[in-house]
Amino acid sequence: MQLGGSDLHLKVRRPPMMRVDGVLVPIDGAPVLEIQDTEVAVTTMLHDPVKLQELAEEFEVDFSYSRSALVPRVNSLAPGTSHVPA
């Protein structure tokens, strides 16, 4: 990830966030995510049926995504949950 981010956090009704030096920061210029945006982003990156089932049942999923040399961790949190990603 550019800017030295290690984790990508996707949560409905919030802009995408990334962890930079241990702190979650919004991605500059990124819009607030709606349900469809989050679903499309996660299903584009995540193809593991077990992890997709975890998301469906627990409304949250953590996974790694690799695209060339880039391997960020991703956390997606469904709307209506009170958990705040660490």
N, CA, C and O atoms as CSV, one atom per row, in Angstrom:
chain,resi,resn,atom,element,x,y,z
A,1,MET,N,N,0.847,-1.173,0.000
A,1,MET,CA,C,0.000,0.000,0.000
A,1,MET,C,C,0.891,1.234,0.000
A,1,MET,O,O,1.918,1.271,0.678
A,2,GLN,N,N,0.503,2.208,-0.741
A,2,GLN,CA,C,1.257,3.452,-0.741
A,2,GLN,C,C,1.097,4.126,0.620
A,2,GLN,O,O,0.189,3.787,1.379
A,3,LEU,N,N,1.953,5.051,0.921
A,3,LEU,CA,C,1.943,5.799,2.166
A,3,LEU,C,C,2.346,4.954,3.363
A,3,LEU,O,O,2.187,5.400,4.499
A,4,GLY,N,N,2.860,3.757,3.151
A,4,GLY,CA,C,3.342,2.940,4.248
A,4,GLY,C,C,2.252,2.240,5.026
A,4,GLY,O,O,2.507,1.777,6.138
A,5,GLY,N,N,1.047,2.142,4.489
A,5,GLY,CA,C,-0.046,1.480,5.199
A,5,GLY,C,C,0.127,-0.031,5.219
A,5,GLY,O,O,0.599,-0.627,4.250
A,6,SER,N,N,-0.261,-0.646,6.338
A,6,SER,CA,C,-0.146,-2.100,6.456
A,6,SER,C,C,-1.491,-2.801,6.396
A,6,SER,O,O,-1.561,-3.949,5.958
A,7,ASP,N,N,-2.554,-2.145,6.821
A,7,ASP,CA,C,-3.886,-2.746,6.867
A,7,ASP,C,C,-4.871,-1.821,6.167
A,7,ASP,O,O,-4.726,-0.599,6.197
A,8,LEU,N,N,-5.866,-2.419,5.540
A,8,LEU,CA,C,-6.961,-1.686,4.927
A,8,LEU,C,C,-8.222,-2.033,5.704
A,8,LEU,O,O,-8.524,-3.213,5.884
A,9,HIS,N,N,-8.963,-1.037,6.167
A,9,HIS,CA,C,-10.205,-1.253,6.918
A,9,HIS,C,C,-11.360,-0.685,6.120
A,9,HIS,O,O,-11.366,0.495,5.768
A,10,LEU,N,N,-12.343,-1.539,5.837
A,10,LEU,CA,C,-13.525,-1.146,5.075
A,10,LEU,C,C,-14.737,-1.286,5.974
A,10,LEU,O,O,-15.016,-2.375,6.476
A,11,LYS,N,N,-15.449,-0.214,6.179
A,11,LYS,CA,C,-16.650,-0.237,7.003
A,11,LYS,C,C,-17.697,0.641,6.344
A,11,LYS,O,O,-17.406,1.756,5.911
A,12,VAL,N,N,-18.912,0.130,6.272
A,12,VAL,CA,C,-20.018,0.865,5.666
A,12,VAL,C,C,-20.243,2.163,6.445
A,12,VAL,O,O,-20.147,2.196,7.672
A,13,ARG,N,N,-20.540,3.207,5.713
A,13,ARG,CA,C,-20.803,4.557,6.209
A,13,ARG,C,C,-19.560,5.248,6.768
A,13,ARG,O,O,-19.662,6.191,7.552
A,14,ARG,N,N,-18.392,4.768,6.355
A,14,ARG,CA,C,-17.123,5.400,6.726
A,14,ARG,C,C,-16.220,5.368,5.491
A,14,ARG,O,O,-16.391,4.509,4.626
A,15,PRO,N,N,-15.275,6.284,5.401
A,15,PRO,CA,C,-14.315,6.185,4.295
A,15,PRO,C,C,-13.363,5.023,4.555
A,15,PRO,O,O,-13.172,4.637,5.708
A,16,PRO,N,N,-12.765,4.460,3.510
A,16,PRO,CA,C,-11.759,3.415,3.734
A,16,PRO,C,C,-10.620,3.991,4.584
A,16,PRO,O,O,-10.220,5.143,4.415
A,17,MET,N,N,-10.117,3.173,5.489
A,17,MET,CA,C,-9.042,3.598,6.381
A,17,MET,C,C,-7.855,2.667,6.171
A,17,MET,O,O,-8.017,1.514,5.773
A,18,MET,N,N,-6.655,3.186,6.444
A,18,MET,CA,C,-5.488,2.313,6.434
A,18,MET,C,C,-4.662,2.595,7.682
A,18,MET,O,O,-4.644,3.704,8.217
A,19,ARG,N,N,-3.985,1.549,8.117
A,19,ARG,CA,C,-3.148,1.665,9.302
A,19,ARG,C,C,-1.756,2.109,8.866
A,19,ARG,O,O,-1.080,1.413,8.108
A,20,VAL,N,N,-1.340,3.268,9.350
A,20,VAL,CA,C,-0.028,3.824,9.045
A,20,VAL,C,C,0.675,4.065,10.383
A,20,VAL,O,O,0.194,4.833,11.216
A,21,ASP,N,N,1.797,3.414,10.574
A,21,ASP,CA,C,2.546,3.543,11.828
A,21,ASP,C,C,1.660,3.283,13.042
A,21,ASP,O,O,1.765,3.970,14.058
A,22,GLY,N,N,0.784,2.279,12.925
A,22,GLY,CA,C,-0.060,1.876,14.042
A,22,GLY,C,C,-1.321,2.691,14.255
A,22,GLY,O,O,-2.072,2.425,15.194
A,23,VAL,N,N,-1.573,3.680,13.403
A,23,VAL,CA,C,-2.737,4.556,13.564
A,23,VAL,C,C,-3.635,4.437,12.336
A,23,VAL,O,O,-3.153,4.483,11.204
A,24,LEU,N,N,-4.953,4.283,12.563
A,24,LEU,CA,C,-5.900,4.245,11.448
A,24,LEU,C,C,-6.136,5.657,10.938
A,24,LEU,O,O,-6.481,6.557,11.705
A,25,VAL,N,N,-5.946,5.845,9.627
A,25,VAL,CA,C,-6.159,7.150,9.007
A,25,VAL,C,C,-7.032,6.966,7.765
A,25,VAL,O,O,-6.897,5.969,7.055
A,26,PRO,N,N,-7.931,7.929,7.499
A,26,PRO,CA,C,-8.747,7.824,6.287
A,26,PRO,C,C,-7.866,8.001,5.052
A,26,PRO,O,O,-6.874,8.730,5.079
A,27,ILE,N,N,-8.240,7.334,3.990
A,27,ILE,CA,C,-7.523,7.468,2.726
A,27,ILE,C,C,-7.968,8.776,2.078
A,27,ILE,O,O,-9.153,8.968,1.807
A,28,ASP,N,N,-7.025,9.661,1.835
A,28,ASP,CA,C,-7.328,10.981,1.278
A,28,ASP,C,C,-8.141,10.865,-0.006
A,28,ASP,O,O,-7.784,10.115,-0.914
A,29,GLY,N,N,-9.224,11.607,-0.070
A,29,GLY,CA,C,-10.037,11.677,-1.277
A,29,GLY,C,C,-10.992,10.521,-1.467
A,29,GLY,O,O,-11.783,10.534,-2.411
A,30,ALA,N,N,-10.946,9.509,-0.593
A,30,ALA,CA,C,-11.835,8.352,-0.747
A,30,ALA,C,C,-13.223,8.700,-0.208
A,30,ALA,O,O,-13.338,9.322,0.848
A,31,PRO,N,N,-14.267,8.307,-0.918
A,31,PRO,CA,C,-15.621,8.613,-0.464
A,31,PRO,C,C,-16.047,7.683,0.675
A,31,PRO,O,O,-15.443,6.633,0.894
A,32,VAL,N,N,-17.083,8.080,1.383
A,32,VAL,CA,C,-17.695,7.222,2.398
A,32,VAL,C,C,-18.262,6.007,1.676
A,32,VAL,O,O,-18.900,6.139,0.632
A,33,LEU,N,N,-18.029,4.827,2.233
A,33,LEU,CA,C,-18.483,3.586,1.604
A,33,LEU,C,C,-19.945,3.296,1.929
A,33,LEU,O,O,-20.384,3.445,3.069
A,34,GLU,N,N,-20.670,2.890,0.929
A,34,GLU,CA,C,-22.032,2.396,1.120
A,34,GLU,C,C,-21.978,0.871,1.122
A,34,GLU,O,O,-20.933,0.288,0.835
A,35,ILE,N,N,-23.077,0.231,1.437
A,35,ILE,CA,C,-23.104,-1.234,1.526
A,35,ILE,C,C,-22.600,-1.866,0.236
A,35,ILE,O,O,-21.753,-2.759,0.274
A,36,GLN,N,N,-23.109,-1.414,-0.902
A,36,GLN,CA,C,-22.718,-2.002,-2.181
A,36,GLN,C,C,-21.229,-1.799,-2.451
A,36,GLN,O,O,-20.574,-2.705,-2.966
A,37,ASP,N,N,-20.683,-0.633,-2.117
A,37,ASP,CA,C,-19.250,-0.381,-2.320
A,37,ASP,C,C,-18.409,-1.388,-1.553
A,37,ASP,O,O,-17.449,-1.948,-2.082
A,38,THR,N,N,-18.781,-1.609,-0.301
A,38,THR,CA,C,-18.021,-2.524,0.559
A,38,THR,C,C,-18.136,-3.956,0.044
A,38,THR,O,O,-17.138,-4.675,-0.020
A,39,GLU,N,N,-19.342,-4.373,-0.321
A,39,GLU,CA,C,-19.541,-5.726,-0.842
A,39,GLU,C,C,-18.714,-5.962,-2.100
A,39,GLU,O,O,-18.070,-7.002,-2.239
A,40,VAL,N,N,-18.732,-4.992,-3.018
A,40,VAL,CA,C,-17.973,-5.132,-4.262
A,40,VAL,C,C,-16.479,-5.194,-3.971
A,40,VAL,O,O,-15.773,-6.031,-4.533
A,41,ALA,N,N,-15.995,-4.319,-3.100
A,41,ALA,CA,C,-14.564,-4.316,-2.772
A,41,ALA,C,C,-14.132,-5.642,-2.166
A,41,ALA,O,O,-13.117,-6.211,-2.565
A,42,VAL,N,N,-14.904,-6.133,-1.202
A,42,VAL,CA,C,-14.523,-7.379,-0.529
A,42,VAL,C,C,-14.620,-8.568,-1.482
A,42,VAL,O,O,-13.702,-9.387,-1.537
A,43,THR,N,N,-15.703,-8.675,-2.225
A,43,THR,CA,C,-15.845,-9.838,-3.107
A,43,THR,C,C,-14.894,-9.786,-4.298
A,43,THR,O,O,-14.621,-10.820,-4.909
A,44,THR,N,N,-14.387,-8.606,-4.639
A,44,THR,CA,C,-13.368,-8.499,-5.681
A,44,THR,C,C,-12.037,-9.051,-5.182
A,44,THR,O,O,-11.295,-9.674,-5.942
A,45,MET,N,N,-11.736,-8.825,-3.916
A,45,MET,CA,C,-10.459,-9.266,-3.350
A,45,MET,C,C,-10.518,-10.654,-2.726
A,45,MET,O,O,-9.511,-11.362,-2.712
A,46,LEU,N,N,-11.669,-11.054,-2.213
A,46,LEU,CA,C,-11.786,-12.279,-1.422
A,46,LEU,C,C,-12.544,-13.351,-2.196
A,46,LEU,O,O,-13.690,-13.158,-2.604
A,47,HIS,N,N,-11.872,-14.493,-2.389
A,47,HIS,CA,C,-12.499,-15.598,-3.135
A,47,HIS,C,C,-12.562,-16.879,-2.319
A,47,HIS,O,O,-12.986,-17.914,-2.833
A,48,ASP,N,N,-12.154,-16.831,-1.069
A,48,ASP,CA,C,-12.161,-17.995,-0.182
A,48,ASP,C,C,-13.576,-18.196,0.358
A,48,ASP,O,O,-14.075,-17.350,1.099
A,49,PRO,N,N,-14.235,-19.312,-0.005
A,49,PRO,CA,C,-15.618,-19.526,0.433
A,49,PRO,C,C,-15.760,-19.590,1.955
A,49,PRO,O,O,-16.800,-19.200,2.487
A,50,VAL,N,N,-14.750,-20.067,2.658
A,50,VAL,CA,C,-14.807,-20.132,4.117
A,50,VAL,C,C,-14.821,-18.715,4.702
A,50,VAL,O,O,-15.592,-18.433,5.619
A,51,LYS,N,N,-13.980,-17.831,4.180
A,51,LYS,CA,C,-13.934,-16.443,4.656
A,51,LYS,C,C,-15.206,-15.687,4.266
A,51,LYS,O,O,-15.690,-14.858,5.037
A,52,LEU,N,N,-15.745,-15.963,3.088
A,52,LEU,CA,C,-17.001,-15.325,2.688
A,52,LEU,C,C,-18.138,-15.763,3.607
A,52,LEU,O,O,-19.009,-14.962,3.946
A,53,GLN,N,N,-18.128,-17.034,4.012
A,53,GLN,CA,C,-19.129,-17.540,4.952
A,53,GLN,C,C,-18.961,-16.864,6.312
A,53,GLN,O,O,-19.944,-16.517,6.967
A,54,GLU,N,N,-17.698,-16.679,6.733
A,54,GLU,CA,C,-17.419,-15.978,7.990
A,54,GLU,C,C,-18.009,-14.571,7.957
A,54,GLU,O,O,-18.618,-14.129,8.931
A,55,LEU,N,N,-17.833,-13.875,6.852
A,55,LEU,CA,C,-18.396,-12.533,6.709
A,55,LEU,C,C,-19.924,-12.576,6.799
A,55,LEU,O,O,-20.531,-11.736,7.464
A,56,ALA,N,N,-20.536,-13.541,6.138
A,56,ALA,CA,C,-21.993,-13.657,6.141
A,56,ALA,C,C,-22.536,-13.953,7.544
A,56,ALA,O,O,-23.598,-13.452,7.915
A,57,GLU,N,N,-21.818,-14.758,8.317
A,57,GLU,CA,C,-22.292,-15.163,9.634
A,57,GLU,C,C,-21.908,-14.187,10.746
A,57,GLU,O,O,-22.690,-13.959,11.668
A,58,GLU,N,N,-20.705,-13.611,10.662
A,58,GLU,CA,C,-20.201,-12.786,11.753
A,58,GLU,C,C,-20.188,-11.291,11.426
A,58,GLU,O,O,-19.899,-10.464,12.290
A,59,PHE,N,N,-20.504,-10.952,10.172
A,59,PHE,CA,C,-20.532,-9.555,9.715
A,59,PHE,C,C,-19.174,-8.881,9.809
A,59,PHE,O,O,-19.095,-7.654,9.873
A,60,GLU,N,N,-18.115,-9.658,9.818
A,60,GLU,CA,C,-16.756,-9.137,9.847
A,60,GLU,C,C,-15.835,-10.222,9.305
A,60,GLU,O,O,-16.086,-11.415,9.478
A,61,VAL,N,N,-14.765,-9.787,8.646
A,61,VAL,CA,C,-13.789,-10.753,8.146
A,61,VAL,C,C,-12.424,-10.078,8.043
A,61,VAL,O,O,-12.320,-8.912,7.663
A,62,ASP,N,N,-11.394,-10.820,8.383
A,62,ASP,CA,C,-10.014,-10.383,8.204
A,62,ASP,C,C,-9.362,-11.325,7.207
A,62,ASP,O,O,-9.526,-12.541,7.305
A,63,PHE,N,N,-8.627,-10.782,6.251
A,63,PHE,CA,C,-7.942,-11.618,5.273
A,63,PHE,C,C,-6.779,-10.857,4.675
A,63,PHE,O,O,-6.684,-9.635,4.796
A,64,SER,N,N,-5.895,-11.597,4.026
A,64,SER,CA,C,-4.777,-10.991,3.302
A,64,SER,C,C,-5.113,-10.968,1.830
A,64,SER,O,O,-5.817,-11.840,1.320
A,65,TYR,N,N,-4.599,-9.958,1.156
A,65,TYR,CA,C,-4.837,-9.809,-0.279
A,65,TYR,C,C,-3.508,-9.513,-0.937
A,65,TYR,O,O,-2.786,-8.608,-0.518
A,66,SER,N,N,-3.185,-10.273,-1.966
A,66,SER,CA,C,-1.896,-10.092,-2.628
A,66,SER,C,C,-2.107,-9.686,-4.078
A,66,SER,O,O,-2.827,-10.333,-4.837
A,67,ARG,N,N,-1.456,-8.601,-4.425
A,67,ARG,CA,C,-1.448,-8.159,-5.819
A,67,ARG,C,C,-0.023,-7.701,-6.095
A,67,ARG,O,O,0.376,-6.623,-5.656
A,68,SER,N,N,0.726,-8.484,-6.796
A,68,SER,CA,C,2.157,-8.307,-7.021
A,68,SER,C,C,2.879,-8.272,-5.684
A,68,SER,O,O,2.712,-9.193,-4.885
A,69,ALA,N,N,3.666,-7.258,-5.413
A,69,ALA,CA,C,4.440,-7.201,-4.172
A,69,ALA,C,C,3.620,-6.660,-3.000
A,69,ALA,O,O,4.103,-6.626,-1.868
A,70,LEU,N,N,2.409,-6.247,-3.261
A,70,LEU,CA,C,1.558,-5.655,-2.247
A,70,LEU,C,C,0.764,-6.736,-1.520
A,70,LEU,O,O,0.017,-7.475,-2.161
A,71,VAL,N,N,0.904,-6.848,-0.215
A,71,VAL,CA,C,0.160,-7.850,0.561
A,71,VAL,C,C,-0.411,-7.211,1.826
A,71,VAL,O,O,0.068,-7.493,2.925
A,72,PRO,N,N,-1.426,-6.353,1.689
A,72,PRO,CA,C,-2.014,-5.772,2.898
A,72,PRO,C,C,-2.985,-6.741,3.560
A,72,PRO,O,O,-3.490,-7.665,2.923
A,73,ARG,N,N,-3.234,-6.521,4.821
A,73,ARG,CA,C,-4.301,-7.229,5.518
A,73,ARG,C,C,-5.545,-6.371,5.366
A,73,ARG,O,O,-5.465,-5.143,5.321
A,74,VAL,N,N,-6.696,-7.027,5.287
A,74,VAL,CA,C,-7.952,-6.313,5.088
A,74,VAL,C,C,-8.913,-6.699,6.195
A,74,VAL,O,O,-9.004,-7.869,6.566
A,75,ASN,N,N,-9.636,-5.711,6.728
A,75,ASN,CA,C,-10.684,-5.944,7.705
A,75,ASN,C,C,-11.933,-5.286,7.157
A,75,ASN,O,O,-11.914,-4.112,6.787
A,76,SER,N,N,-13.012,-6.039,7.104
A,76,SER,CA,C,-14.277,-5.476,6.652
A,76,SER,C,C,-15.305,-5.703,7.736
A,76,SER,O,O,-15.419,-6.807,8.269
A,77,LEU,N,N,-16.056,-4.664,8.067
A,77,LEU,CA,C,-17.033,-4.710,9.137
A,77,LEU,C,C,-18.381,-4.292,8.579
A,77,LEU,O,O,-18.501,-3.247,7.939
A,78,ALA,N,N,-19.384,-5.106,8.822
A,78,ALA,CA,C,-20.718,-4.842,8.305
A,78,ALA,C,C,-21.408,-3.741,9.102
A,78,ALA,O,O,-21.050,-3.486,10.252
A,79,PRO,N,N,-22.402,-3.085,8.490
A,79,PRO,CA,C,-23.124,-2.039,9.208
A,79,PRO,C,C,-23.919,-2.629,10.359
A,79,PRO,O,O,-24.291,-3.802,10.343
A,80,GLY,N,N,-24.171,-1.800,11.351
A,80,GLY,CA,C,-25.018,-2.238,12.470
A,80,GLY,C,C,-24.255,-2.982,13.542
A,80,GLY,O,O,-24.859,-3.435,14.514
A,81,THR,N,N,-22.947,-3.126,13.401
A,81,THR,CA,C,-22.166,-3.783,14.437
A,81,THR,C,C,-21.469,-2.719,15.265
A,81,THR,O,O,-21.165,-1.633,14.773
A,82,SER,N,N,-21.223,-3.034,16.498
A,82,SER,CA,C,-20.634,-2.031,17.379
A,82,SER,C,C,-19.140,-2.216,17.541
A,82,SER,O,O,-18.482,-1.397,18.182
A,83,HIS,N,N,-18.595,-3.276,16.974
A,83,HIS,CA,C,-17.157,-3.538,17.092
A,83,HIS,C,C,-16.375,-2.501,16.312
A,83,HIS,O,O,-16.715,-2.190,15.171
A,84,VAL,N,N,-15.336,-1.967,16.920
A,84,VAL,CA,C,-14.462,-1.034,16.231
A,84,VAL,C,C,-13.153,-1.767,15.959
A,84,VAL,O,O,-12.521,-2.252,16.897
A,85,PRO,N,N,-12.722,-1.863,14.674
A,85,PRO,CA,C,-11.502,-2.598,14.370
A,85,PRO,C,C,-10.311,-2.058,15.143
A,85,PRO,O,O,-10.156,-0.850,15.324
A,86,ALA,N,N,-9.481,-2.978,15.592
A,86,ALA,CA,C,-8.275,-2.597,16.343
A,86,ALA,C,C,-7.158,-2.223,15.397
A,86,ALA,O,O,-6.064,-1.874,15.841
